[in-house]
Amino acid sequence: MHKEDLMVQQELLEAINQVMPFGKYAGRKLLELPEPYLVWFHREGFPAGKLGQQLALVYEVKLNGLEAMLRPLLK
C-alpha cells in the first residue's frame, strides 16, 4: 500500500471518530451526525480548519452511501 493511501485511511478514521465539539449535536461522533445537519453545513459553509475538513469528508461519505461500511470502524 502506498504512503498516500495510508494517510487517506488515517484521515478518514480520524474524521469519523472525531467528536463534534459544539452545537446541538456536541459530543456525537461526526459519522453519527444526522445527514440534514451535514447538508446544512454544506449549504451554509463548513467551519474553517481541520473540523471543517472532517465535516466535509463525512458529508461526502454519507452522500455516497458509505456510512454503513464505515460504522464498524467507530471506536
MOPAC internal coordinates of N, CA, C and O (Angstrom, degrees):
PM7 1SCF
backbone

  N    0.0000 0     0.00 0     0.00 0    0    0    0
  C    1.4505 1     0.00 0     0.00 0    1    0    0
  C    1.5253 1   108.50 1     0.00 0    2    1    0
  O    1.2310 1   120.61 1   -38.35 1    3    2    1
  N    1.3129 1   116.44 1   141.65 1    3    2    1
  C    1.4492 1   122.13 1  -179.23 1    5    3    2
  C    1.5240 1   111.46 1   -77.19 1    6    5    3
  O    1.2310 1   120.90 1   -26.63 1    7    6    5
  N    1.3080 1   115.88 1   153.37 1    7    6    5
  C    1.4666 1   121.76 1   179.28 1    9    7    6
  C    1.5286 1   110.99 1   -57.61 1   10    9    7
  O    1.2310 1   120.56 1   140.32 1   11   10    9
  N    1.3421 1   116.53 1   -39.68 1   11   10    9
  C    1.4720 1   120.42 1  -179.70 1   13   11   10
  C    1.5267 1   111.37 1   -63.05 1   14   13   11
  O    1.2310 1   120.73 1   140.86 1   15   14   13
  N    1.3422 1   116.22 1   -39.14 1   15   14   13
  C    1.4622 1   120.66 1   178.84 1   17   15   14
  C    1.5241 1   111.07 1   -63.70 1   18   17   15
  O    1.2310 1   120.96 1   139.02 1   19   18   17
  N    1.3278 1   115.76 1   -40.98 1   19   18   17
  C    1.4683 1   120.00 1   178.64 1   21   19   18
  C    1.5242 1   110.79 1   -64.91 1   22   21   19
  O    1.2310 1   120.74 1   141.73 1   23   22   21
  N    1.3343 1   116.20 1   -38.27 1   23   22   21
  C    1.4658 1   119.92 1   179.20 1   25   23   22
  C    1.5310 1   110.66 1   -65.14 1   26   25   23
  O    1.2310 1   120.42 1   138.40 1   27   26   25
  N    1.3241 1   116.81 1   -41.60 1   27   26   25
  C    1.4674 1   121.11 1   179.18 1   29   27   26
  C    1.5305 1   109.77 1   -64.26 1   30   29   27
  O    1.2310 1   120.53 1   136.89 1   31   30   29
  N    1.3227 1   116.59 1   -43.11 1   31   30   29
  C    1.4643 1   120.13 1   178.25 1   33   31   30
  C    1.5264 1   110.82 1   -60.74 1   34   33   31
  O    1.2310 1   120.29 1   136.90 1   35   34   33
  N    1.3248 1   117.06 1   -43.10 1   35   34   33
  C    1.4603 1   121.33 1  -179.78 1   37   35   34
  C    1.5219 1   110.83 1   -64.50 1   38   37   35
  O    1.2310 1   120.44 1   137.68 1   39   38   37
  N    1.3384 1   116.76 1   -42.32 1   39   38   37
  C    1.4656 1   121.07 1   178.04 1   41   39   38
  C    1.5307 1   110.67 1   -61.27 1   42   41   39
  O    1.2310 1   120.63 1   138.22 1   43   42   41
  N    1.3264 1   116.40 1   -41.78 1   43   42   41
  C    1.4584 1   121.11 1   179.90 1   45   43   42
  C    1.5297 1   110.39 1   -64.78 1   46   45   43
  O    1.2310 1   120.27 1   134.51 1   47   46   45
  N    1.3297 1   117.08 1   -45.49 1   47   46   45
  C    1.4696 1   120.83 1   178.28 1   49   47   46
  C    1.5212 1   111.25 1   -60.52 1   50   49   47
  O    1.2310 1   120.53 1   136.64 1   51   50   49
  N    1.3279 1   116.59 1   -43.36 1   51   50   49
  C    1.4625 1   120.50 1   178.49 1   53   51   50
  C    1.5254 1   110.88 1   -63.48 1   54   53   51
  O    1.2310 1   120.55 1   137.63 1   55   54   53
  N    1.3268 1   116.55 1   -42.37 1   55   54   53
  C    1.4642 1   120.45 1  -177.38 1   57   55   54
  C    1.5255 1   111.85 1   -64.27 1   58   57   55
  O    1.2310 1   120.10 1   132.42 1   59   58   57
  N    1.3220 1   117.41 1   -47.58 1   59   58   57
  C    1.4687 1   118.66 1  -175.45 1   61   59   58
  C    1.5266 1   111.26 1   -70.05 1   62   61   59
  O    1.2310 1   120.27 1   155.42 1   63   62   61
  N    1.3364 1   117.08 1   -24.58 1   63   62   61
  C    1.4654 1   120.78 1  -179.34 1   65   63   62
  C    1.5282 1   113.30 1   -96.62 1   66   65   63
  O    1.2310 1   120.26 1   174.83 1   67   66   65
  N    1.3328 1   117.11 1    -5.17 1   67   66   65
  C    1.4663 1   120.73 1   178.15 1   69   67   66
  C    1.5302 1   109.08 1   -63.76 1   70   69   67
  O    1.2310 1   120.54 1   -40.81 1   71   70   69
  N    1.3082 1   116.57 1   139.19 1   71   70   69
  C    1.4623 1   121.25 1   178.57 1   73   71   70
  C    1.5253 1   108.80 1   -93.38 1   74   73   71
  O    1.2310 1   120.77 1   -47.38 1   75   74   73
  N    1.3209 1   116.14 1   132.62 1   75   74   73
  C    1.4602 1   121.77 1   177.75 1   77   75   74
  C    1.5293 1   108.35 1   -63.78 1   78   77   75
  O    1.2310 1   119.83 1   -59.57 1   79   78   77
  N    1.3334 1   117.93 1   120.43 1   79   78   77
  C    1.4627 1   119.92 1  -173.06 1   81   79   78
  C    1.5301 1   115.30 1   -85.99 1   82   81   79
  O    1.2310 1   119.35 1   170.17 1   83   82   81
  N    1.3237 1   118.85 1    -9.83 1   83   82   81
  C    1.4695 1   119.85 1  -175.73 1   85   83   82
  C    1.5175 1   110.64 1  -151.09 1   86   85   83
  O    1.2310 1   121.54 1    -9.05 1   87   86   85
  N    1.3210 1   114.65 1   170.95 1   87   86   85
  C    1.4595 1   120.90 1   172.52 1   89   87   86
  C    1.5116 1   114.08 1    84.42 1   90   89   87
  O    1.2310 1   122.20 1     9.43 1   91   90   89
  N    1.3041 1   113.40 1  -170.57 1   91   90   89
  C    1.4599 1   122.87 1  -176.01 1   93   91   90
  C    1.5249 1   112.88 1   -57.18 1   94   93   91
  O    1.2310 1   120.56 1   147.71 1   95   94   93
  N    1.3263 1   116.53 1   -32.29 1   95   94   93
  C    1.4646 1   120.72 1  -176.03 1   97   95   94
  C    1.5298 1   112.49 1  -110.02 1   98   97   95
  O    1.2310 1   120.25 1  -153.97 1   99   98   97
  N    1.3192 1   117.13 1    26.03 1   99   98   97
  C    1.4622 1   121.28 1   177.62 1  101   99   98
  C    1.5262 1   109.43 1   -55.25 1  102  101   99
  O    1.2310 1   120.94 1   -43.15 1  103  102  101
  N    1.3257 1   115.81 1   136.85 1  103  102  101
  C    1.4606 1   121.02 1   179.56 1  105  103  102
  C    1.5137 1   114.26 1    95.31 1  106  105  103
  O    1.2310 1   119.88 1   166.72 1  107  106  105
  N    1.3250 1   117.83 1   -13.28 1  107  106  105
  C    1.4716 1   120.62 1   177.67 1  109  107  106
  C    1.5251 1   109.91 1   -89.76 1  110  109  107
  O    1.2310 1   121.09 1   -32.57 1  111  110  109
  N    1.3191 1   115.52 1   147.43 1  111  110  109
  C    1.4622 1   119.57 1   173.35 1  113  111  110
  C    1.5264 1   108.40 1   -69.74 1  114  113  111
  O    1.2310 1   121.06 1   -31.89 1  115  114  113
  N    1.3243 1   115.58 1   148.11 1  115  114  113
  C    1.4640 1   119.58 1  -174.98 1  117  115  114
  C    1.5203 1   112.77 1   -58.24 1  118  117  115
  O    1.2310 1   119.73 1   143.38 1  119  118  117
  N    1.3261 1   118.11 1   -36.62 1  119  118  117
  C    1.4667 1   119.83 1   179.56 1  121  119  118
  C    1.5274 1   111.14 1   -65.41 1  122  121  119
  O    1.2310 1   120.23 1   156.77 1  123  122  121
  N    1.3296 1   117.16 1   -23.23 1  123  122  121
  C    1.4652 1   121.44 1  -178.27 1  125  123  122
  C    1.5249 1   112.90 1   -89.49 1  126  125  123
  O    1.2310 1   120.14 1   179.12 1  127  126  125
  N    1.3295 1   117.33 1    -0.88 1  127  126  125
  C    1.4713 1   119.64 1   178.50 1  129  127  126
  C    1.5273 1   109.72 1   -69.51 1  130  129  127
  O    1.2310 1   120.40 1   -36.91 1  131  130  129
  N    1.3257 1   116.85 1   143.09 1  131  130  129
  C    1.4740 1   119.26 1   177.35 1  133  131  130
  C    1.5322 1   110.93 1   -63.81 1  134  133  131
  O    1.2310 1   121.07 1   -37.76 1  135  134  133
  N    1.2957 1   115.55 1   142.24 1  135  134  133
  C    1.4681 1   120.20 1  -178.86 1  137  135  134
  C    1.5279 1   112.84 1   -57.09 1  138  137  135
  O    1.2310 1   118.99 1   138.15 1  139  138  137
  N    1.3521 1   119.53 1   -41.85 1  139  138  137
  C    1.4706 1   118.45 1   179.16 1  141  139  138
  C    1.5343 1   113.19 1   -58.87 1  142  141  139
  O    1.2310 1   120.05 1   148.84 1  143  142  141
  N    1.3242 1   117.52 1   -31.16 1  143  142  141
  C    1.4702 1   121.83 1   177.47 1  145  143  142
  C    1.5346 1   109.77 1   -66.12 1  146  145  143
  O    1.2310 1   120.51 1   137.40 1  147  146  145
  N    1.3184 1   116.64 1   -42.60 1  147  146  145
  C    1.4655 1   120.67 1   178.25 1  149  147  146
  C    1.5286 1   111.19 1   -69.44 1  150  149  147
  O    1.2310 1   120.35 1   144.25 1  151  150  149
  N    1.3198 1   116.93 1   -35.75 1  151  150  149
  C    1.4673 1   120.80 1   176.84 1  153  151  150
  C    1.5294 1   109.31 1   -63.79 1  154  153  151
  O    1.2310 1   120.21 1   140.68 1  155  154  153
  N    1.3304 1   117.20 1   -39.32 1  155  154  153
  C    1.4659 1   120.92 1   177.63 1  157  155  154
  C    1.5315 1   110.22 1   -60.73 1  158  157  155
  O    1.2310 1   120.20 1   133.47 1  159  158  157
  N    1.3342 1   117.22 1   -46.53 1  159  158  157
  C    1.4636 1   120.45 1   177.57 1  161  159  158
  C    1.5266 1   110.67 1   -60.67 1  162  161  159
  O    1.2310 1   120.47 1   138.18 1  163  162  161
  N    1.3305 1   116.70 1   -41.82 1  163  162  161
  C    1.4661 1   120.70 1   179.14 1  165  163  162
  C    1.5276 1   110.36 1   -59.11 1  166  165  163
  O    1.2310 1   120.40 1   138.86 1  167  166  165
  N    1.3148 1   116.85 1   -41.14 1  167  166  165
  C    1.4602 1   122.56 1  -178.55 1  169  167  166
  C    1.5300 1   111.48 1   -73.80 1  170  169  167
  O    1.2310 1   120.41 1   136.19 1  171  170  169
  N    1.3429 1   116.83 1   -43.81 1  171  170  169
  C    1.4636 1   121.78 1  -173.86 1  173  171  170
  C    1.5281 1   113.68 1   -88.97 1  174  173  171
  O    1.2310 1   120.96 1   158.59 1  175  174  173
  N    1.3275 1   115.76 1   -21.41 1  175  174  173
  C    1.4632 1   120.68 1  -179.20 1  177  175  174
  C    1.5199 1   110.90 1   116.65 1  178  177  175
  O    1.2310 1   120.98 1   -51.05 1  179  178  177
  N    1.3117 1   115.73 1   128.95 1  179  178  177
  C    1.4641 1   121.01 1   177.19 1  181  179  178
  C    1.5181 1   108.68 1   -74.35 1  182  181  179
  O    1.2310 1   119.79 1   -27.97 1  183  182  181
  N    1.3364 1   118.01 1   152.03 1  183  182  181
  C    1.4630 1   120.26 1   176.54 1  185  183  182
  C    1.5330 1   110.32 1   -60.95 1  186  185  183
  O    1.2310 1   120.97 1   -22.03 1  187  186  185
  N    1.3181 1   115.75 1   157.97 1  187  186  185
  C    1.4691 1   120.51 1   177.65 1  189  187  186
  C    1.5199 1   109.77 1   -70.07 1  190  189  187
  O    1.2310 1   120.86 1   -22.23 1  191  190  189
  N    1.3046 1   115.95 1   157.77 1  191  190  189
  C    1.4588 1   121.37 1   171.96 1  193  191  190
  C    1.5148 1   114.47 1    86.62 1  194  193  191
  O    1.2310 1   122.00 1    16.16 1  195  194  193
  N    1.3287 1   113.78 1  -163.84 1  195  194  193
  C    1.4601 1   121.27 1  -174.07 1  197  195  194
  C    1.5307 1   112.61 1   -62.51 1  198  197  195
  O    1.2310 1   120.05 1   138.66 1  199  198  197
  N    1.3343 1   117.51 1   -41.34 1  199  198  197
  C    1.4670 1   119.73 1   179.70 1  201  199  198
  C    1.5298 1   110.86 1   -59.72 1  202  201  199
  O    1.2310 1   120.34 1   136.88 1  203  202  201
  N    1.3161 1   116.95 1   -43.12 1  203  202  201
  C    1.4618 1   120.24 1   178.32 1  205  203  202
  C    1.5172 1   112.21 1   -61.78 1  206  205  203
  O    1.2310 1   120.73 1   139.86 1  207  206  205
  N    1.3326 1   116.20 1   -40.14 1  207  206  205
  C    1.4641 1   120.53 1   177.49 1  209  207  206
  C    1.5235 1   110.64 1   -64.77 1  210  209  207
  O    1.2310 1   120.71 1   140.31 1  211  210  209
  N    1.3338 1   116.24 1   -39.69 1  211  210  209
  C    1.4630 1   119.96 1   179.63 1  213  211  210
  C    1.5244 1   110.83 1   -68.58 1  214  213  211
  O    1.2310 1   119.96 1   138.68 1  215  214  213
  N    1.3207 1   117.68 1   -41.32 1  215  214  213
  C    1.4647 1   120.61 1   177.72 1  217  215  214
  C    1.5273 1   110.50 1   -62.51 1  218  217  215
  O    1.2310 1   120.17 1   139.34 1  219  218  217
  N    1.3235 1   117.29 1   -40.66 1  219  218  217
  C    1.4652 1   121.09 1   178.52 1  221  219  218
  C    1.5301 1   110.70 1   -64.10 1  222  221  219
  O    1.2310 1   120.42 1   140.97 1  223  222  221
  N    1.3208 1   116.80 1   -39.03 1  223  222  221
  C    1.4637 1   120.78 1   178.08 1  225  223  222
  C    1.5273 1   111.18 1   -65.26 1  226  225  223
  O    1.2310 1   120.31 1   135.82 1  227  226  225
  N    1.3258 1   117.02 1   -44.18 1  227  226  225
  C    1.4657 1   120.71 1   179.09 1  229  227  226
  C    1.5278 1   110.40 1   -66.22 1  230  229  227
  O    1.2310 1   120.17 1   144.09 1  231  230  229
  N    1.3333 1   117.28 1   -35.91 1  231  230  229
  C    1.4704 1   121.18 1   174.70 1  233  231  230
  C    1.5313 1   109.66 1   -57.75 1  234  233  231
  O    1.2310 1   120.31 1   133.84 1  235  234  233
  N    1.3342 1   117.02 1   -46.16 1  235  234  233
  C    1.4679 1   121.18 1   179.80 1  237  235  234
  C    1.5256 1   111.20 1   -64.66 1  238  237  235
  O    1.2310 1   120.51 1   141.14 1  239  238  237
  N    1.3215 1   116.63 1   -38.86 1  239  238  237
  C    1.4660 1   121.47 1   178.01 1  241  239  238
  C    1.5269 1   109.55 1   -58.69 1  242  241  239
  O    1.2310 1   120.69 1   130.79 1  243  242  241
  N    1.3323 1   116.29 1   -49.21 1  243  242  241
  C    1.4684 1   120.11 1  -178.20 1  245  243  242
  C    1.5266 1   111.15 1   -68.67 1  246  245  243
  O    1.2310 1   120.65 1   139.81 1  247  246  245
  N    1.3334 1   116.37 1   -40.19 1  247  246  245
  C    1.4624 1   121.35 1   179.80 1  249  247  246
  C    1.5254 1   111.10 1   -58.56 1  250  249  247
  O    1.2310 1   120.82 1   144.26 1  251  250  249
  N    1.3292 1   116.04 1   -35.74 1  251  250  249
  C    1.4677 1   121.32 1  -177.06 1  253  251  250
  C    1.5257 1   113.39 1   -95.03 1  254  253  251
  O    1.2310 1   120.27 1  -170.40 1  255  254  253
  N    1.3338 1   117.09 1     9.60 1  255  254  253
  C    1.4598 1   120.87 1   174.06 1  257  255  254
  C    1.5172 1   114.59 1    70.61 1  258  257  255
  O    1.2310 1   119.79 1  -150.17 1  259  258  257
  N    1.3311 1   118.00 1    29.83 1  259  258  257
  C    1.4613 1   121.23 1  -176.33 1  261  259  258
  C    1.5282 1   113.40 1  -100.86 1  262  261  259
  O    1.2310 1   120.26 1  -177.87 1  263  262  261
  N    1.3213 1   117.11 1     2.13 1  263  262  261
  C    1.4597 1   121.35 1  -175.63 1  265  263  262
  C    1.5309 1   112.25 1   -57.71 1  266  265  263
  O    1.2310 1   119.80 1   133.55 1  267  266  265
  N    1.3229 1   117.99 1   -46.45 1  267  266  265
  C    1.4711 1   121.31 1  -177.00 1  269  267  266
  C    1.5261 1   110.85 1   -62.97 1  270  269  267
  O    1.2310 1   120.36 1   144.84 1  271  270  269
  N    1.3142 1   116.91 1   -35.16 1  271  270  269
  C    1.4614 1   121.04 1  -179.58 1  273  271  270
  C    1.5453 1   110.71 1   -68.50 1  274  273  271
  O    1.2310 1   120.54 1   147.55 1  275  274  273
  N    1.3221 1   116.58 1   -32.45 1  275  274  273
  C    1.4725 1   120.57 1  -176.50 1  277  275  274
  C    1.5273 1   113.74 1   -91.61 1  278  277  275
  O    1.2310 1   120.33 1   162.28 1  279  278  277
  N    1.3229 1   116.97 1   -17.72 1  279  278  277
  C    1.4663 1   120.69 1  -177.35 1  281  279  278
  C    1.5334 1   112.77 1   -53.22 1  282  281  279
  O    1.2310 1   118.84 1   140.15 1  283  282  281
  N    1.3548 1   119.82 1   -39.85 1  283  282  281
  C    1.4742 1   119.05 1   179.07 1  285  283  282
  C    1.5358 1   113.84 1   -63.37 1  286  285  283
  O    1.2310 1   120.02 1   165.32 1  287  286  285
  N    1.3255 1   117.57 1   -14.68 1  287  286  285
  C    1.4634 1   121.32 1  -178.78 1  289  287  286
  C    1.5275 1   113.34 1   -89.70 1  290  289  287
  O    1.2310 1   120.42 1  -179.68 1  291  290  289
  N    1.3385 1   116.79 1     0.32 1  291  290  289
  C    1.4693 1   119.70 1   175.92 1  293  291  290
  C    1.5263 1   109.13 1   -69.02 1  294  293  291
  O    1.2310 1   121.21 1   -40.69 1  295  294  293
  N    1.3228 1   115.30 1   139.31 1  295  294  293
  C    1.4686 1   120.54 1  -179.03 1  297  295  294
  C    1.5155 1   110.66 1   -99.80 1  298  297  295
  O    1.2310 1   120.10 1   180.00 1  299  298  297

